[in-house]
Amino acid sequence: MSIIVLGSINIDLVATTPRLPIAGETILGKTFLKIPGGKGANQAVALARLGIPTHMVGRVGADSFGGELVDNLQIAGVQTDNIVIDKTSSSGVAMITVDHSGENHIVVIPGANGHINQTDIQRLSHLLPTATALLLQLEIPIPAVVAAAKAAQDGNVKVILDPAPATVNLPDELYPLVDVITPNAVEASQLVGFVVDSKQSAIRAAKVLLQRGVKCAIVKLGAEGVVCTTATETFFVPAFPVDAVDTVAAGDAFNGGLAAALFTGLSLHQAVIWGTAAGALAATKMGAQTSLPDQLILGSFLQERGLIFPKTKDV
C-alpha cells in the first residue's frame, strides 16, 4: 500500500533578510538559497522521509529546474514515474523572503503546475487501487483538485486537503469529497468568512467546515496549537515550543506527519500530535524540503517528550 500526492513541484528561491520589506521598499538581504519545494513535492518528501511508500503525480517544465526537481524527489525516496515533463511551460518557481524571526512572504509562479488536467487525473487513477490516502493542495488548478478528490472517493481512498494558498471560493462540491481538511488560521478565515485567531474561533470554523461536508477539520493556530473536530469529538493539541528559524513548509510537514501516522494505524489524536511535532521540527531549519524531519528525528523528538503513545487535552 502507498500514499499518493497530487500537487505542485517548485524550485524555491529563498532570500533571508533582517526584516520583511514594505511595499515599494528595497532592502539588503543576508543570504540566498535555491531549494526544491512546492506544496505537493514537500508533502511527498515529508511522507517518504517518514518511511511511507509515496507516489508523486505532477508536472515540471522542460528546463534545468525540472530535472533537478525530479532527481531530488527520487533521492528522497519518492516514486516519480507519474511526473510529466511539460515542454510547453517552465517549472514552477516560488520566490520567498524570510526575516530573522522566521516569518515569510511568498510569491508562486505556477508554470507547469498550472497545466495539470484530466490526463494527470487518469494517471493518478491507476495508482488508487493500492493507495490508502490522497494528499491535495491548492497550488494546482481547482478543477484538477476536484476531479482527483472524486476519483479517490470512488476508489475508497481517503482525501486529505491542505487548502493553501488561501482562497475564498472553493467549490461547494469539493467539501463532501474531503475526509480531512487542514487549514491554518489565515486559510480557515478565508474559507469561513470570519476571523480565526483563537481556540474558540477555530472550533467554530471547524464546525462550519463540517457542515459543508468535510468529515474532519483540523485548524492550525501556529504557536497556539491545533484544534481538531469531527462529528463525534473535538480536541486540542498544544504546540511544541521551538526556536523558529523559517516557517516555510511547516504546514507541509504537518500534513506529512499526520498522514504518515494514519497510514501506520495510529489514532486521529496521535496523528495530530505527529503532525504538530513534524511541523515544529520543520520550523527549526531553513528551507522547504531541507527542513523536513525523517523517522529518526521525529521519533526521537516524540520519545523525549513521552509521546510515543500520546494523549491529547480535551477542549
N, C-alpha and C positions, 0 to 999 in steps of 0.2 A: 504493500500500500504506500501511498505518497500524498503529498500536498501540491496543488497547482497554484502558481501565482500568475495572474494576467495583469500586466501593468507596464509602467514606464521604465525605460532604461536610459539613463542620462550620464553625461560626464559633468561633474561638479567643479566649477572654477571658484575657488574659495579665497577671499581676501580677509585677513584679520586687521582690525582697526582698534584704536583706543576707545572709540565710541561710534555709534551709527550716525552717518551724515543726515542732515535735514535736507529738504527739497532745495535744489539749486546750489548746494554746498559741495566743494571739493576739499577732501582731507587726505592726509598722507597715511597710507596703510603701513602695516608692520611686516606681514608675510603673505605669500601666495602659494596655494596648493592646487593640484589637479587630482581629483579623487573620483573614482567611479561612484555613481549614485542613481537617482530615480527611485521613486517610492516603491515601484514594483520590484526592481532589482534589489533594493535594500532589504525588502521583506523576504525575498528569496534567499539572499545570503544569510539573513538572520536565522532562517529556518535551517539551512544547510549547516551552519556553524553549530547549531544545537543538535545535530545528528539526524535531522529529518530528511528522508528522501524527497527531493524537491524538483519540480519541473517549472521552468520559466517559459511563458508564452509572451512574445512581444516582437518589437522591431527595432533595428538600428539602421543608421544610414550607411551608404557605401563610401565611408570616409575613414580616416585613420582612427578616429574615436570609436567607430563601430567595432572594428576588430579587437581593439583594446578592451572594450566593454565585455564582449563575449568571452574573451580569454580570461578576464578577471572572474566572471561567473563560473567558468569551468574550474579554475583554480580553487574557488570556494567550495566546489562540490555540487554545484547546481547543474541539472540536466538542461542543455541548451539546444537540443535538436529542433525545438519548435520556436526558435528565434529566427525571424526573416530578415535578410539584408534588403532594405528598401532602396533601390537605385534611383528613386525619384526625389529623395529628401536627404537632409543632413541628419546626423544623430541628434538626439535630444541633448540640450545643454541647460544647466542651472547655474546662474551667477549668484553667488552667496557672499554676503558681508556679515562678519561675526565680530561683536565687540568684546571687551575684556571680561564681561560678566557672562558671556555665552549666549546672549540674545542675538537674533539674526534677522536680516532682510533677505528674501529670496525672489529672484525673477527666473521663471522657467520658460524656455523656448522649446515647444514640444517636438519639432522636427518629425522624425519617422513615427514617434509615438502617436502623433495626431492622425496617422493614416490607418490605425488599427480598425478593422472592419469585420464583416461576416466571415471572410475567409480565415481570419485568425480564430474566430469562434469555432469554425469547423475543425481546425487543428486541435483546439482545446478539447472539443467534444470527444475526440479519440482517446484522451487521457482519463476521462471521467470514470470509466468502469473500475479503475484501480486507485481512485483517489478518495480521501476522506473529507477533504475541505478544499475550497477555492478562495484565495485571497484576492480582493479587488481594491482599487483606489480610484481617484478621480483625475489622474493626470493623463488619461486617455479619453477618447470620445464617449460621452454618456450612453449613446445607443449601443456601443460595444459592451459597456458595463452591464446594461440591462439584459442584452442578449446572452451574455455569459452567465449571469445570475439565473436566467430562465433555464438555460441548458443544465446548470448544476442542480437546480431544484428538480428538474425532470429526471436527473440521474441519481437523485437521493444523496447528493453531496452538499455538505454544509457550506454556506456562504458567509465569509467574514469581510465586512466592508469598512474600510478606512475612508471616511468622507472628506478627503483632503486632496487638493486645495478646497477651502470652504466655499460653499455655494448656497444660494437661497432657493434654487429652483430644481431640486432633484425631482424627477418624475414620480408621481404617486404610485405608479405600478412597480417601482423598484423596492419600496419598503417591504411588502409582503414576501419578497424573494430573499430577504436578508435574515440570516439566523443571528448574527452578532454584528452590531454597528459600534464603532469605537471613536467617536468624535472627541477632540479636546474642547476646552471651554469656548474658544472662538468659533470653532466649527459647529458646536451644538447651538450657540447663539444664532448663527446664520440659519440653521435648519429650522429652529422652532420659533424664531421671531421675537425673542426676548433675551435679555442679558443673563448669561450663565456665569456666575462669579462666586458661588458658594456651594456648600454641600446640598442645602435645601433646594436651591435653584437648579442644581444638577439633577437631583431626584425628580423635580418637576419636569425638566426637559426630557429625561429618560422615559418618563411615563407618557409624554406626548409622542415620542418615537414608537413606543409600544402600541399606542392607539392607532398609529399609521400602519401597523402590521409587522414591525420588527419583533423578533422573538426575544432578543436580549439586547439591552442598551447599556453600554459602558461609556461613562463620561469622565474624561481625564482632566483633573484640575491642577496639573503641574505639581508644584511643591506641596499643595494641599492634600493630594491623594487622588483616589479613584472611586467613583460611585458605580455600582453595577445593579441593574434592575431587570427582573424577568416577571412573568405573570404571577409567580409564586413567592418571590423573595426580593428583598433589597438589602444590599450590604455595602460597607465602606472599607476600603483598604488604604491605610495611610501611606504616604510617600516615604521612600528611603532617603534620609538626608545624605547628600553627597556634595562635593565641591564641583559645581558645574563649570565646564570649560566651553562646551559647544552643544546646544540642544538639537542641532541638525540630526535627523534620523532617530531621535529618541522615541518618537511615535512609531516608527517602523520597527524598532527593537521591541517595543511593547507588543505589537501585533505578532511578531515572530515568536516571542516568548509565550504569549497567550495560546497561539495555535499549536506550538510545539507541545505544551503541557496537555492540551486537549487531545492531541494525537497520541500521546503516551498513556492516556486513560485517566489523567488526574481530574479532580472535580473542577467545577467552574470557579469556586473560591480559590483553589490552589493555582489555577491557570491565570487568574487576575493578578495574584501575587508574583508569579513567574514573569508576567508581562511588566509589572511595575518595577521589579528588580532589573530586568533587562533594559528597560528604558532609563533607569537611574544610572546603570553602568555605562550606557552609550553616551550620556551627557558628560561623563568624566574625560572623554577623549575627543580630539578634533576629527572632523570629517564625518562622512556618512558611513559607508561600509567599513572604513578603517576603525570605527568606534564600536562595532557590533560584537558583543561577547560570545565566546564559544561555550561548549558544555562545561569545561573545567572551571572557567571563570565564574559563570553563573552558578554552578553547583557550589563552589567554594563560598561565594557571596551569601547564598541562602543558608548554607550549613553554619557559617559563622554567626548567623542570626537565629539559629534554631528553627529554620523554616523549611526543612525537607518535607515535613508533613504539616503544613501551616494551617493555622486557624485565622479567621478574619473577625473583625469587630462588627457586630450588628449595629445598624443605624437606629 
